[in-house]
Amino acid sequence: MFPQLFLIILFSFQSIDEKEIIVGAERLSNYLDKISNKSVGLLVNHSSKIKNTHIVDSLVKRNIDIKKIFSPEHGFKGNIERGKEFESNLYIIKNKSIPVISMYGKNRVPKVEDLSELDVIIFDIQDVGARFYTYISAMHNMMEKCAEIGIDFIVLDRPNPNSGYIDGPVLNIEYQSYVGMHKIPIVHALTVGELAMMIKGEKWIRNSEKLKLSVIKIDNWDHKKEYNLPIKPSPNLPNQQSILLYPSLCLFEQTIISIGRGTPYPFQVIGHPNYDNKSFSFTPKSVNEESKPKFENERCFGIDLKKIKIKKELNIKYLIHFYNRLKSTHSDFFGKYFYRIAGNKILENQIKDGISEREIRLSWKAEIDSYKKIRKKYLLYKDFE
């Protein structure tokens, strides 16, 4: 009898712990009243799903008047190569044509005429929790325009797959760019909803006090919980391993090192044709996700990360290692805009000067500690600490 009772209790605890995560978009009853009988714009992409149905289809089915769709980098379908501009087009559903407007390239800030007939904008995009991932930059720009014009802004929140730790240099606002708009660390441990609240609360947009912001929370998730993304968030993040490695490996984007773009495993390998350990290699080629990748058709030697266990930290060991291996023959190791990804002009010089990993990390501590105090004001979910 006692073993049976134990199994019942154990099963009950497992059921509580394993409750299905319900993202903000799925909690329709919490936001339909906010958008009914209003002219609605959506800032969305391919990840904006309610189960297996796109949010546009779900809302049109419920007679919500969607006037405009705005899409960030990679486009509405999430299949456009990084950095490539794309044309606005139409989304056709139920004999209705909805304009799809690019918010990338020359159009990163939406035009007033594209927003003028709208009452509310919904943001529903899966982020990956790194400062330089540009979906949050699109959110920032849209929030600022909504504050200026007087349009309500609703965030349908989704989990952060790289939550559970905070790491990396905090952005020096002097070096603000589209790949770093906020005074936050590289790994910030916020959902898009929490970040939107911080952007408004810290007055990082003009007219912030005028913005009517709502966040539809996630059910059954907190910052301790792992979250496996059901859809790849952008063309070169094909699986969970790449998503977890992304904050660390993106630092290589502004160096001479390849991180596997143009291979079946982007953001899961590191290499260079002149790396001296020849035990592992890969050869980048032009593919749909990446035309003309770094070292196209050249054999690169390096490190295979496809199956390693990833620690909850921003890994700069790889960066230091490759710099030390190649610095004698490649004085151009760091690219012109490395500071935009790093968030400062210090990290590059620290590595060049041979500063230890430990000392580099200590140099981040004071600003991370300050950031953590600010972050606590905007948390919507149980924290990992």
N, C-alpha and C positions, 0 to 999 in steps of 0.2 A: 504493500500500500504506500509506504513512504517513498520508494523509488518513483512510483507513478505520480505522487504529489510533487516531487522534485522536478520531474519532466514537465508537468503542467506549468509550474512556476517559471522554469527555464524558458519554455516556449513563449510564455506571456512576455517576459523581458525581451526576448528576441523580436517578437512582433512589434513591441513599442519602438525598439531601436531601429528596426528595418522598415519603418513606415515609408511609403512612397514619397519622394520629394515632389512637391507640386509647385511649379514655377508660377510667377505672377500672371503670365498670360493665360494660364489655365484657370485662374480664379475669376472667371467672367462676371460672376455676381457682384464682385467687389468694384468693378469699374464700368459696367454697362450703363448704369444710371448717370455716370459722369459724362458719357459721350452720346447718349440717346438724344435725338432731335438737335444735334450739333453738326457742324461741318468739321470733319476730322482729317488730319494729316497723319501719316505714319512714317517714322524713321526706322526702317526695318531692312532685313535681308533674308537670305535662305534659312538662317537659324531661327527665324521668328515663327516657331511652330507651336500649335496647341495639339499635343500628341502627334498624330501624323498629318494634320491639316495645317496649312499656312494660316497665319492670323488674318490675312486679308480675306481669304475665303470664309473663315469663321465669322468675321464681323459683317461681311456683306450678306451672308446667310441670315443674320439677325437684323437686317435692314438698317445697319449703321451707314451713315452717309459719308463714305470715304471719298474725299476730293482729290487728294494728292498722296503719292508715295515718294519718299526720299530714300536714297540708298547711299551707303558709305563706300570707302575703298573696297575693291573687289566686286562691286556691283550688287544688284538686287538678288541675283542668283548665286553670288559668292564664287564665281568661276573666272573672274578676270584677274589676270596677273598683277602682282604688286606694282604700284607706281604707274600703272597704265590708266589713262583717262578713258572715260566711256560716255557715250551719248545718252541723253534722256530718251525714253521710249514710252510705250503703253503697256499696261497690264489689262487684259481683257477677261472679264468674268461676267457671266449672266447677261451677255450682250451689252455690258457696261465697259467703257474704256476709261481706265484710271491712269493719268500721267505718272510716269516714274521718272523722277528728277535726280540727276547726279549731284551728290555732295562731295565730289572729289575733284582733284586737279584744280582748274581755275574757278570751280564752283564750291569751294570748301565752306564758304559762308553763304547760306541760302539767300536768295533775292527777296526783297520785300514784296514784289508783285507775285511771287510764288506762294507767299504766306497770307496775303491780304484777305482772302475770303475764309480763312480758317478760324475756328473757335478753340481748337485743342490739337496738340501734337502728342502722339504716343511714341515712346521709344521702347523698342523691344528687340534687342540684339544680344547674342551671347558673346561676352567678353572673356579674356583669358587672364586678366589680373596683372598685366605688365604695363608700366607707364607709357611705353612707346607703341603700344598696340592702338591703332588710330581710330577704332570705333568710339573710344571715349572722347577723342578730339572732335569727332562729328557731333557727339552729344553736347559737348561744351558749346560749340558754335551755334547749334540749334537752340539751346537754352538761352543764350545771349540774345538771339533774335526774338525769341518768344517774350523775353522780359522787355525788350524794346517796344514791341508792337502790342503787347497785352494779350498774348495767347497762353492758355493753360498748358502745362507740360506734365505728362504722366509717364512715369517709368514703370514698366512691367519687369520686375526684378528677376534675375537669374543667378544661380550660384557662381562663385568664383572658383575655378578648378585649381588655381594657385594660391588659395588662401591657406591659413595655418601657419604662416610665417611672414615676417616683414624684413626686407633686406635690400641692400644696395644704397648708393649715394642718393640723397635727396636732391631734386633738381634745383640748380642755381637759376633763378628766374631770369637772369641776364641772358641765358642761353635757351630761352623758351622757343619752341618750334612746334610744328604739327606732330612730331614724334616725341614731344614732351611739353605739355601745356601747363602742368600743375606742379606745385611745390610738394611733391610726394616722392617716396623712394621708388626704385625700379619695381620692386615687389611690394605692393601697397596693402594687400589683404582687405580690400573693400569690394563689395558688390557694386554694380553700376548705380543701383539705387542709393546706396550709402555715399558713393562718390558724388552723385548729383546733389545730395543734401549738403555735402561739404563744399562743393563749388558755390552753391547759393549762400550757405551760412558763412563762409569765409570771404564772401564778396569777391570771388575770382571772375565774375562777369559783371559788366556794366548793368546798372538798374536791377541788381540782384533782389533788392527789397520788393520790387514790383512783380517778380515772377511767382505765379501760383503753381507750386510744385506738389505733386502727389506721387507716392511710391506704393505700388501694390506688392506686398511682401511675398516671399517664398514660404511655403509651409513645409515643416519637417526637415529643415536644413539649418546648420549653424557653421561657424568658421572652423570647427574641428572636423567636419565631415568631408570625406573624399567625394568628388563628383566627377563621374566619367561622362564626358560630353557625348550626347547621342548623335550629333552631326558635326563634321569637321568645320571649325569656325572660319577658316580661310584656306585657299588652295594648297599652301605648303605646311599646314598643320594637320596631317592625315590621321593621327591617332593620339592616344593619351600620352604616350611616351614623348612625342614631339611637343605636346602642349606643356608638359611639366619641365622639359628642357629649354623651352623657348626663352624664358627670361635670361638665362645664362648664356645661351648660344647666340642670341641676337646681338650681343656685344661684338661678335666676330663680323657682323655685316659691314662695319666700316674698318675692316682690316684686309689683308691679302689672303686670308684663310677662307676656304669653302666650308659651309656647314650642310652640304649635301643637296643644295638646290639643283634641280635637274637630275635627281636620282629618285628611286622609289622610297627613299627614307630621308627626306629633308628634316633638318633640325634633330638628327639622330646620329650624325657622323661629323667628324672634323678632320680636315686634311689639306695638304698642299703638295704639289709635285716634288718639291725639294725637301720634304720632311725625311729625316734620316732613318726612321724605323719603318722598314718595308713590309712588316708582317700583315698589315691590313690596307686595302686600297679600294677606291671607287672611281668611277669615271662619269662626270656630269655630262648630260646631253640636253639638247633643246627638247622640251616637252610642253604640253598645253599649259601646265602650271608655271613654267619658267622658260621663256625663250632666251637663248644666249646666256646661260648661266656662267658664273665665274669658272674659269678653266674648262670651258666646253671642249669635250672630246680629249681632254688630257687626263692621264692617270694620276690621281691624288693618293698620297699615302698619309695615314693618320691613325685616328682612334675611333673604334666602333662603340657607340653608346646605346645601341638598339635594345639591349637587354639588361643594362645596368640598373641597380636600384638607386633611385634618385633621392638625395637628401633634401630636406626642407631648408635650403639655403641658396643664395645666389652664388654660383660656383665661378670664382675667378681664377682658380688653379689652372684650368685649361688655357686661359688667356695668357697668364704668366708663363706657363710651360712653352707654348708655341712661340711666344715672343723670344724667349731665351734660346730656343732651338734655331730660330731663323734670323735673329737680329744682325748677326755678323755678315750675312749675305743680302739682307733685305732691309735697308734703312727706311724704306717706305712702308713698313709693316702696318702702321696706323693710317687710316684714310683721313682725308681733309675734314670730314664731319663726324669723326668719332665722338667728339664732345657732345653732340646732340643726343646720341644714344646714351652715353655715360651720364649726361646731365650736368657735367662740369668739365673744366680743362685740367683738372687735377689728376684724375685717374691715369690718364695716358702718361703723364710725367712721373707719377709714382712707380709705374711699371718700368719705365725706361731707367729710372734711378735705382732700380733694384730693391725698392722698399718691399718688405715681406708681406705676405698675405695678411698676417695677423695685424701688422701696423696699419695696413690699408683699411681693414675692417674697423679698427679702433677709430680711424679718422672719420668714419660715418656715424659713430655712436651718438654724439651729442645731438645731431640733427634728427636722427631716427627717434631718439627719446622725446624730443620736442614734438615730432610728428605724431607719435603714439598718443600723447596727451590730447592733441587736436582730434585725432581719429576717434577717440572714445566718445566724443560728443555726438557722433553721427552713426554709431553702431545700431543696427536694427536686429541683430542676431547675437546669440551667445558667442562670446569670443573664445579664441583658442588658448589664451593665457590664463 
